Amino acid sequence: MSVAHKTLATAPRLLMQAELKPLQGNRFQPTGFADLGPARYTLPDGTEMLLVESVQSVANRMELACWDGGSDDLIAELRGLPYIQVRSGDRLFTNSVLEAHRINSPYILEGQDKTVFEKLKQGAAGLESGPVNLKALAELVFRYDPGSVIHGVFLAKKELAGGRLRLPRILSGFIEASQVRVAESGGVKNDRVDPSGDTRQGFGNVPFHRTEFTARKITAFFNLDLALLRGYALPGEATELLIALSLFKVRRFLYTGLRLRTACDLQVTGELEVTRPEHFAIPAEDELLKECTELISSCKKHFADPPVTPVEWKPAKKPAAKSADENEPQEADQE
């Protein structure tokens, strides 16, 4: 069964959710923030809530679900899909699929190799003034990295239309838990040679505490913004590819990518449920992957040729320091 695109033709959103639970035991470790720690909040009815995984992290994990770490490339069925590859000498360094800011990665735009920067600048010609033409921008980004259309990108460079080139996420997701309770525990790093050694240098016994949680319910939510996607007015096969690829990412993440941290390994307890629109069924992962492969072939004319755009990473040269003479004020000529 392929995606029923006609069913989605007028729907503004495709909303999905799946119930999760710890793979073993009852405790799990949520995402944390340096200045906040775990993100806890309370609903008006008093229900204690917890953010388990943020929108930003889920986006990156859905990208990772398409990557084959062994071959350092997209999984075989998705090869032909464009992305930007960064090399450092003979070594594969990084790429736009794995970079948190995708095309806007400093390893792509801030090095000495300006290949992609110049391609984007040329493609964005005409967008310097007035409202940004999102259709033209979406076509440009789709050409070099369709994942950046799905997950959003902000080309915050003043040389690129004044830093105003931005595509919001089409696909977003997050995981939250309800009716949470704290599960405190801890341990100690033992030094069997010198328990009283200087802990500042890594010696000695070091006790630590760990804060985990239990929850009555853990839910993953996903939102595919179909209205936003249709607003880009991309060719029909490109729109269908972005929808099928988005649904594949959701399925692959849920069934292979839920080891979020060492102490947060989750599993789906039921089926991926569609809450809007009614009567829409999400195809199985293998069917979605087959459709993606076919649509990648159909979209070749919209992709960069070759689809993988190479960039050599060399840090940008720092401006030369001024000499003492250059720093001294110059006296005006006297007549």
BELLINQUI-V970259 format. One record per residue. N is the residue number from 1. RES is the residue in three letters. PHI is phi in degrees with one decimal (999 if undefined). OMEGA is omega as a letter, one per 20 degrees, with the letter a starting at -180 (999 if undefined). Layout:
# BELLINQUI-V970259
n	res	phi	omega
N	RES	PHI	OMEGA
N	RES	PHI	OMEGA
This chain:
# BELLINQUI-V970259
n	res	phi	omega
1	MET	999	r
2	SER	-90.4	a
3	VAL	-65.3	r
4	ALA	-81.6	a
5	HIS	-62.9	r
6	LYS	-64.1	r
7	THR	-65.6	a
8	LEU	-92.5	a
9	ALA	-60.1	a
10	THR	-118.8	a
11	ALA	-76.5	r
12	PRO	-73.9	a
13	ARG	-140.8	r
14	LEU	-115.3	a
15	LEU	-106.5	a
16	MET	-133.9	r
17	GLN	-154.7	r
18	ALA	-146.5	r
19	GLU	-85.1	a
20	LEU	-124.3	r
21	LYS	-154.4	r
22	PRO	-58.0	a
23	LEU	-63.8	r
24	GLN	-137.7	r
25	GLY	68.3	a
26	ASN	-125.5	a
27	ARG	-91.5	r
28	PHE	-151.6	a
29	GLN	-107.5	a
30	PRO	-81.2	r
31	THR	-61.8	r
32	GLY	-134.7	a
33	PHE	-125.0	a
34	ALA	-55.8	a
35	ASP	-99.8	a
36	LEU	-134.6	a
37	GLY	79.7	r
38	PRO	-60.9	a
39	ALA	-89.1	r
40	ARG	-105.3	r
41	TYR	-155.4	a
42	THR	-122.3	r
43	LEU	-74.8	r
44	PRO	-55.6	r
45	ASP	-85.8	r
46	GLY	94.5	a
47	THR	-67.6	r
48	GLU	-81.6	a
49	MET	-118.2	a
50	LEU	-149.9	r
51	LEU	-80.6	a
52	VAL	-87.9	r
53	GLU	-147.7	a
54	SER	-81.6	r
55	VAL	-57.8	a
56	GLN	-61.9	a
57	SER	-68.3	r
58	VAL	-63.2	r
59	ALA	-58.9	a
60	ASN	-64.9	a
61	ARG	-71.6	r
62	MET	-69.0	r
63	GLU	-63.5	a
64	LEU	-61.1	a
65	ALA	-63.7	r
66	CYS	-94.3	a
67	TRP	-106.1	r
68	ASP	-103.5	a
69	GLY	-63.6	a
70	GLY	-65.7	a
71	SER	-97.3	a
72	ASP	54.3	a
73	ASP	-157.2	r
74	LEU	-58.8	r
75	ILE	-58.3	a
76	ALA	-53.2	a
77	GLU	-69.0	a
78	LEU	-102.4	r
79	ARG	-67.4	a
80	GLY	109.9	r
81	LEU	-75.5	a
82	PRO	-70.3	r
83	TYR	-160.0	a
84	ILE	-107.7	a
85	GLN	-106.0	a
86	VAL	-106.9	r
87	ARG	-115.5	r
88	SER	-126.3	a
89	GLY	66.3	r
90	ASP	-90.1	a
91	ARG	-102.2	r
92	LEU	-71.5	a
93	PHE	-96.9	r
94	THR	-165.1	a
95	ASN	-161.8	a
96	SER	-72.3	r
97	VAL	-73.7	a
98	LEU	-94.3	a
99	GLU	-72.4	a
100	ALA	-59.2	a
101	HIS	-104.5	r
102	ARG	51.5	a
103	ILE	-60.8	a
104	ASN	-81.7	r
105	SER	-59.5	r
106	PRO	-62.6	r
107	TYR	-72.6	r
108	ILE	-98.2	a
109	LEU	-107.6	a
110	GLU	-107.1	r
111	GLY	-86.7	r
112	GLN	-70.6	r
113	ASP	-78.5	a
114	LYS	-100.6	a
115	THR	-54.2	a
116	VAL	-71.0	r
117	PHE	-55.6	a
118	GLU	-69.1	r
119	LYS	-63.5	r
120	LEU	-67.2	r
121	LYS	-63.9	r
122	GLN	-65.7	a
123	GLY	-67.4	a
124	ALA	-90.6	r
125	ALA	-58.0	a
126	GLY	99.3	r
127	LEU	-100.6	a
128	GLU	-67.8	a
129	SER	-131.3	a
130	GLY	77.7	r
131	PRO	-59.5	r
132	VAL	-68.9	r
133	ASN	-77.6	a
134	LEU	-65.6	r
135	LYS	-61.9	a
136	ALA	-64.2	r
137	LEU	-67.0	r
138	ALA	-63.5	r
139	GLU	-63.0	r
140	LEU	-64.5	a
141	VAL	-66.7	r
142	PHE	-58.4	a
143	ARG	-61.8	a
144	TYR	-104.9	a
145	ASP	-167.8	r
146	PRO	-56.3	r
147	GLY	-61.1	r
148	SER	-74.4	r
149	VAL	-75.5	a
150	ILE	-66.1	a
151	HIS	-98.6	r
152	GLY	87.9	r
153	VAL	-156.2	r
154	PHE	-128.4	a
155	LEU	-85.2	a
156	ALA	-85.6	r
157	LYS	-119.9	a
158	LYS	-62.2	r
159	GLU	-72.7	r
160	LEU	-105.0	r
161	ALA	55.4	r
162	GLY	70.6	r
163	GLY	75.7	a
164	ARG	-107.0	a
165	LEU	-84.8	a
166	ARG	-144.5	r
167	LEU	-115.7	r
168	PRO	-68.0	r
169	ARG	-63.8	r
170	ILE	-85.4	a
171	LEU	-112.0	r
172	SER	-132.6	r
173	GLY	-156.7	r
174	PHE	-156.0	r
175	ILE	-125.4	r
176	GLU	-134.4	a
177	ALA	-121.8	a
178	SER	-121.3	a
179	GLN	52.4	a
180	VAL	-89.5	r
181	ARG	-135.1	a
182	VAL	-77.5	r
183	ALA	-122.2	a
184	GLU	-85.4	r
185	SER	-153.2	a
186	GLY	-177.4	a
187	GLY	-175.4	r
188	VAL	-148.8	r
189	LYS	-88.1	a
190	ASN	-90.3	r
191	ASP	-109.3	a
192	ARG	-76.1	r
193	VAL	-90.3	a
194	ASP	-143.4	a
195	PRO	-59.2	a
196	SER	-101.1	a
197	GLY	-65.4	a
198	ASP	-71.6	a
199	THR	-68.0	r
200	ARG	-67.2	r
201	GLN	-105.1	r
202	GLY	93.6	r
203	PHE	-92.8	r
204	GLY	79.8	r
205	ASN	-78.9	a
206	VAL	-125.7	r
207	PRO	-75.7	r
208	PHE	-146.7	r
209	HIS	-118.8	r
210	ARG	-135.5	r
211	THR	-108.6	r
212	GLU	-118.1	a
213	PHE	-138.2	r
214	THR	-118.4	a
215	ALA	-150.9	r
216	ARG	-69.5	a
217	LYS	-149.8	r
218	ILE	-124.4	a
219	THR	-133.0	r
220	ALA	-99.3	a
221	PHE	-116.8	r
222	PHE	-136.8	a
223	ASN	-134.0	r
224	LEU	-102.9	a
225	ASP	-83.1	a
226	LEU	-71.7	r
227	ALA	-63.8	r
228	LEU	-63.5	r
229	LEU	-62.3	r
230	ARG	-63.2	r
231	GLY	-63.9	r
232	TYR	-75.9	r
233	ALA	51.1	r
234	LEU	-72.5	r
235	PRO	-54.5	a
236	GLY	-54.6	a
237	GLU	-68.7	r
238	ALA	-70.0	r
239	THR	-61.4	r
240	GLU	-64.3	r
241	LEU	-62.9	a
242	LEU	-64.2	r
243	ILE	-69.1	a
244	ALA	-63.1	r
245	LEU	-66.2	r
246	SER	-61.9	a
247	LEU	-67.7	r
248	PHE	-63.3	r
249	LYS	-59.8	r
250	VAL	-61.9	a
251	ARG	-62.4	a
252	ARG	-64.4	r
253	PHE	-61.0	a
254	LEU	-66.1	a
255	TYR	-105.0	r
256	THR	-135.1	a
257	GLY	-118.5	a
258	LEU	-93.7	r
259	ARG	-86.5	a
260	LEU	-78.7	r
261	ARG	-152.8	r
262	THR	-54.6	a
263	ALA	-103.2	r
264	CYS	-144.6	r
265	ASP	-116.3	a
266	LEU	-113.9	r
267	GLN	-142.8	r
268	VAL	-79.4	a
269	THR	-96.4	a
270	GLY	-143.2	r
271	GLU	-105.7	r
272	LEU	-69.1	a
273	GLU	-104.0	r
274	VAL	-96.7	r
275	THR	-99.9	r
276	ARG	-165.0	i
277	PRO	-76.6	r
278	GLU	-69.2	r
279	HIS	67.8	r
280	PHE	-102.5	a
281	ALA	-111.9	r
282	ILE	-87.1	r
283	PRO	-60.2	r
284	ALA	-67.0	a
285	GLU	-58.9	a
286	ASP	-67.3	r
287	GLU	-70.3	r
288	LEU	-65.3	a
289	LEU	-65.1	r
290	LYS	-62.4	r
291	GLU	-65.7	r
292	CYS	-60.5	a
293	THR	-59.4	a
294	GLU	-65.8	a
295	LEU	-72.5	r
296	ILE	-59.8	r
297	SER	-63.1	a
298	SER	-69.5	a
299	CYS	-97.2	a
300	LYS	-53.7	a
301	LYS	-68.3	r
302	HIS	-97.7	a
303	PHE	-99.5	r
304	ALA	-61.5	r
305	ASP	-127.3	j
306	PRO	-72.2	a
307	PRO	-67.1	r
308	VAL	-92.9	a
309	THR	-94.1	a
310	PRO	-86.3	r
311	VAL	-134.9	r
312	GLU	-96.2	a
313	TRP	-87.0	r
314	LYS	-138.8	a
315	PRO	-54.1	r
316	ALA	-60.9	r
317	LYS	-68.8	r
318	LYS	-76.3	r
319	PRO	-58.5	r
320	ALA	-63.6	r
321	ALA	-67.7	r
322	LYS	-72.3	r
323	SER	-74.2	r
324	ALA	-58.9	a
325	ASP	-64.9	a
326	GLU	-69.0	a
327	ASN	-78.4	a
328	GLU	-79.2	r
329	PRO	-64.3	r
330	GLN	-91.2	r
331	GLU	-78.7	r
332	ALA	-69.0	r
333	ASP	-64.1	r
334	GLN	-100.9	r
335	GLU	-93.1	999
